[in-house]
Amino acid sequence: MGIEKIPTKGIFGAIIGLGIMVIILVAIPAARWFLLLSIPAGVVVALILRLANRRRE
């Protein structure tokens, strides 16, 4: 079984993704700072794109 066989859709895929993220956060301390900064930045970008899409309609 290769890595390409891991399901990435649905609830099971979300659980696998969160599990991998937790493992990385525990194993690599520098990843904590990266996620601490990148997750809020991603949320801001998502909100801007959503607002821009609503104005276009």
trRosetta pair geometry for C-beta under 8 A, 3 or more apart (Angstrom, degrees):
i j d omega theta_ij theta_ji phi_ij phi_ji
1 5 5.1 -95 -164 54 88 150
2 5 5.6 114 62 -4 63 99
3 6 5.9 -28 -169 -2 52 115
6 13 8.0 115 144 -117 84 78
6 16 6.2 168 177 175 115 161
7 10 7.1 -24 152 45 123 104
7 12 5.3 29 88 101 132 119
7 13 5.1 -109 125 -70 81 90
7 16 7.1 142 72 1 74 148
8 13 4.3 88 -170 -139 24 130
8 16 7.6 -95 -102 70 53 131
8 17 7.6 76 -140 -55 76 110
9 12 7.9 28 81 59 49 89
9 13 5.0 111 30 -12 14 149
10 13 5.5 105 55 13 59 101
10 14 7.2 -108 116 -4 37 94
11 14 5.6 -56 -150 36 34 112
11 15 6.4 35 153 -21 67 104
12 15 5.7 -51 -149 34 32 112
12 16 6.5 32 153 -17 64 104
13 16 5.7 -53 -147 37 33 111
13 17 6.2 34 153 -19 65 107
14 17 5.6 -54 -146 38 31 113
14 18 6.3 29 156 -16 66 106
15 18 5.9 -55 -145 39 29 108
15 19 6.2 33 154 -22 63 108
16 19 5.6 -56 -148 36 30 114
16 20 6.4 30 155 -19 65 104
17 20 5.9 -54 -149 35 30 109
17 21 6.4 30 153 -19 63 107
18 21 5.5 -55 -148 37 34 114
18 22 6.4 35 154 -20 67 103
19 22 5.8 -53 -148 34 32 110
19 23 6.5 32 154 -18 64 105
20 23 5.7 -54 -149 36 32 112
20 24 6.4 31 154 -18 65 106
21 24 5.8 -55 -149 37 31 110
21 25 6.4 32 153 -21 65 106
21 35 7.6 107 -167 -107 108 149
22 25 5.6 -54 -147 35 32 112
22 26 6.4 27 156 -15 66 105
23 26 6.0 -59 -150 38 30 107
23 27 6.0 15 159 -10 67 116
24 27 5.9 -63 -136 46 28 103
24 28 5.6 -26 -178 30 69 110
24 31 5.1 -109 146 149 98 172
25 28 7.3 -68 -113 57 15 72
25 31 5.7 -126 -98 98 49 116
25 32 5.7 85 -149 -81 86 79
25 35 6.9 -46 -94 19 106 152
27 31 7.9 34 72 18 73 137
28 31 4.2 73 94 -10 107 114
28 32 8.0 -174 104 -16 67 73
29 32 5.8 -36 -169 9 50 115
30 33 6.0 -51 -165 33 49 107
30 34 6.6 49 142 -19 72 106
31 34 5.3 -54 -148 39 41 116
31 35 6.1 35 157 -14 73 106
32 35 6.2 -61 -148 42 26 103
32 36 6.0 32 153 -26 64 110
33 36 5.4 -52 -142 34 31 118
33 37 6.5 17 161 -8 64 107
34 37 6.4 -71 -156 43 25 99
34 38 5.7 5 161 -7 68 121
35 38 5.8 -61 -122 47 30 100
35 39 5.5 32 179 -25 70 109
36 39 7.1 -41 -129 26 12 104
36 40 7.9 -1 163 1 45 106
37 40 7.0 -71 -162 42 29 98
37 41 6.3 22 153 -15 66 119
38 41 5.5 -61 -144 43 35 114
38 42 6.0 40 157 -24 70 106
39 42 5.7 -53 -147 34 30 113
39 43 6.6 31 154 -20 62 103
40 43 5.5 -51 -148 34 37 113
40 44 6.5 39 154 -20 66 102
41 44 5.7 -52 -151 34 33 112
41 45 6.5 32 152 -16 65 105
42 45 5.7 -54 -146 38 33 110
42 46 6.2 36 154 -21 66 106
43 46 5.6 -53 -147 36 31 113
43 47 6.5 32 154 -19 64 104
44 47 5.8 -55 -150 35 31 110
44 48 6.5 31 153 -18 65 105
45 48 5.7 -53 -147 36 33 112
45 49 6.3 31 155 -16 66 107
46 49 5.9 -56 -146 39 30 109
46 50 6.3 31 154 -21 64 107
47 50 5.6 -54 -146 35 31 112
47 51 6.3 29 157 -16 65 106
48 51 5.9 -56 -148 38 29 108
48 52 6.2 29 154 -19 65 109
49 52 5.6 -54 -143 38 31 112
49 53 6.3 33 156 -21 64 106
50 53 5.8 -56 -149 35 29 111
50 54 6.6 30 153 -20 63 105
51 54 5.7 -54 -149 34 33 112
51 55 6.6 32 155 -19 65 104
52 55 6.0 -54 -151 33 32 110
52 56 6.7 35 151 -24 62 106
53 56 5.8 -53 -153 29 34 115
53 57 7.0 34 153 -24 63 103
54 57 6.1 -55 -156 25 35 111
